[in-house]
Amino acid sequence: MLAVFEKAIGNPPEELRLPSVGLDSDGKKTREEILQTFRLLWPESTFYHLSNGNFMTLSHGAQGPLHPRSMVVMDDIFCIFIGTLVNISELRRHYGLSRQATEAMLVVDAYKVLRDRAPYPPDQVIKDLEGKFAFILFDAKSSTLFVARDREGSIQLKWGMAGDGSLVLSDDPNTIEKACGKSSASFPPGCIFMNGNGLISIDHPLHKVKAIARQDDDGKICGVMFQVDLFTRLQSIPRNGSAANWADTAIVEGD
């Protein structure tokens, strides 16, 4: 899967840019170039063109039997879901859905509850999902982006920053590397990202999710990872893009 959103919508954390700072050319591409590259690799993919050059696409190529992929569009809400929910029968009953409702359909209904019953906490909605999963949801009416990954990180999901500042999300590391160069990282397991609230931990929603820059032996930043800071308690829901609040550095030996 692949989803790309302009900076005004995706608003990726500035820390994703750190590994490429100071490089003259790091191979990052524009949204148009990313789309063309993915189409060449996966010509059978289903594409959904959104406003202002944003898009979401899904390919069933190389799909594993344990991690099925699906996409649904309901009421101008687009959702790509990878994986399975072991408690889907219980969740169908909870949301009043039919037995034919897929995981992607269920996530859309869960999002509607979150949206329409605000300020219902998003972590409470995701806590009810049991299984191995990752999903990307976009509400075209409100330009709301909602991304989540299960606690164990069972489904691979990476995010990065394209050459024009767009947010790129994919389960394929090669796609992210071609699109973002070094400006990418693993999406943190057990976290939610919403383009108004930033990163939120499912189990520790009142604690900051920090970006940690990894350095090699020469002191150069070679990557970024995100993790929950259990020593810092938030007074309110965190906002995205606050680099001043996420300052930390770790040295990786022999990297």
N, C-alpha and C positions, 0 to 999 in steps of 0.2 A: 504494500500500500504506500501511497504517497499523498501528502497534503502540503500545499504551499499557500501562505497567506502574507499579504503585504504587511509592512511594519506597523501601519496604523491599526491593523486588526490583530496580527499575531503578537506584536510587541515582545520579541524574544529577549531574554535576559542579556544584558550587555556583556556579562562574563563569558558567554559563548564565543565572543570575539577574541578573547585573550590569547589563545595559542597562535593566532595569526597576526597579532600586533607586531608591526615592524617589518613584516614581509612585503616585498615589492609585488609579488604575484603568488597568491595561494590557491589559484584554481577555482575560486568561487564563481558561480554563474548567476545570471538573472532568472526570474521566474519563467520567461519565455524559453530560455536555453534549457532549463531543467525539464520543462514539459517536452520539448523536442527530444531530449536524450532518453527520457523514460518511454516515450512512444516508440522509439527505435528498438529499445530493449524488450518491451512488452507490448507489441502491436495489438494484441487481443484485449487489452485492458479496457475497462469501462471508465470513461472520463465524465466528470461533472464540472463544467465551466461556471464559476461563480462571478460575481461582479468584480470589476477593476483588475482583471487578470489573475484572480485567485482561482485555485482549482483543487479538486480531490479526485483521486483515481485509485482503482483497485484492480489487481491482476490475480488470477487464480493459478498462474504458472508456478510450478515448484511448490504447490501448497501441500503441506503435510496433513495426514489424516487426523492427527491429534490436535491440530491448531487450524481449524477451518476459518475461512474468511467470508465475510458477508457485508453488504452495504444496502442501506435503505434510505429512502427519501419520503418523509411524511410532513405535511404542513410546512414546507420550506425549511425543514430540518434535515440535514445530511449527516449520516452516521456510518462510519466504517468500524467494524468490530472484528477482532481476531481472537480466537480461542473459544472456550466453552464455560458455561456457568453450571456448576453441579446442583445448584438450588433453583434452577430456572422454573420448575413446576410450582414451587412455593411462591416465587416472585410473580409468576403469571396470575396466581390467585390473588395475591396482594394488590396488584394493579388492575385486576379485573380484565385480564387479557385472555384470548382464546389459546387453546393448546397448540395452535399453529404459529403463534408469535415467536419470532426468532430472538436471539440475544440482542441484535441491533435494534429491533422494534422495541424490546423491553427497555433498553437504555434511553431511547427517545422518550418513552412514556415517563421514565424516572426523571429525565431532565425537565419535562413539562411540569411535573410536580414541584421540582426545585424552583423552576422559573415562576410558576403561578402562585406559589405559597411563600414567596420571599418574606422575610429573610431566613428561610429554612436552610440550615448549614449543608453545603455540598458534601462534606465528609460523611454526614449521616446517611446520605443516599448511597454513596459508594461502599460504605461499610457493609451494606446488605448484600453486595455482590460477592458470591463465593465461587472461586474457580481460578482458572488461568486465562488471563485476558489482557487486552489493551484496546482502547478505542479512541477515535477522534470524532467529535461531534461539532457541527457548525450550524447555528441558527441564523439563517440568512436574513430574517426580518429584523433581528436585533444586533446582528454582526457579533454574536457571542460565540467564542471558541471554548470548547470544553474537552480536555484530554485527561486520560487516566490510565494507570498501569497497576496490575495487582501487586500485592505486598512482596511476593517472591521474585518478581521480575521474570515470570515464566515465559512471557512473550517478549521477544526482542523489540525494543522501540528506541529510536534515536532521534534527537532533534539538533538543529543547527541553524546558522545564520547565513543566508545567501549573500551574494555580492551587493545587492540593493537593499540589504537589511531585512529581507523577508524571513519569516519563520518557515523552516522546512521540517517535516515530520515523516518518518518512514521506518518500516521494520527491516529494511535492507541497508546494511552498513555501506555497501558499495555505492548505492544511490546517494546517501548522505555525503559520502566522501567526494563524489563527483560534483555535487551541488554546492557544498560548503567548504571544501578543502579542510583545513584544520579547525575551522570554527564550528565544532560540533561536539556532542557528548551524549552519553546514555541518558535517556529520560529516567529520572529516579524512581525505583520501585516504590509502591505504596504511596504514590503522590498524585495529586490532581493539579492541573494547570487551567486557570480560567483567565481570559484576557482582560481582566479588570481587577482580579485579586492576586494574580501571580501564582506561585507554587504553594500548595497546601499539603501537609502530611495527612494521610487518612487517619492514622492512629494518634497523631500528636498535632492536631490542628492549631493549637495555641502556641506552638513553638516554631521558630524560624527555620526555613529550609535554606541552608547556606551553600554558596558556591565556593568550592575549594580549588585553587589553582595548583596543579602538580608541576614540579620543576625537575629538570634533569640535573646531572652532575655539574653542568656548566652554568646552572642558574637560570636556564631558559625555560619558559612555560611550555610544557609539552602536552598539557591536557587540562580539562576541568571536570570535576565531579560535583554532584549536589547531594547533600545529606542533611538530616535533621539535627539542629543544635538543641539538645535537651537542656542546656544550661541557660538558654535565653527564652524567656516567656513573652509572648506578644500581648499587647494590650488590646489589639484589634486585628482584623483580618489583614495580612500583609499585602502590600501593593507591589506589582511587578516593576523591575527595572531599578531597584534601589541598590546600586553597587556599593554604596557607602555602608549599608547594613550587612553586606555579605562579604566583607573583607577577611580573607584568610588565605594562607599559603602553606602547602606541604611539599616536602622534598622527597622524590622517589629515587631510591638508591638504585643505580645501575640501569635506569630507564633510558 
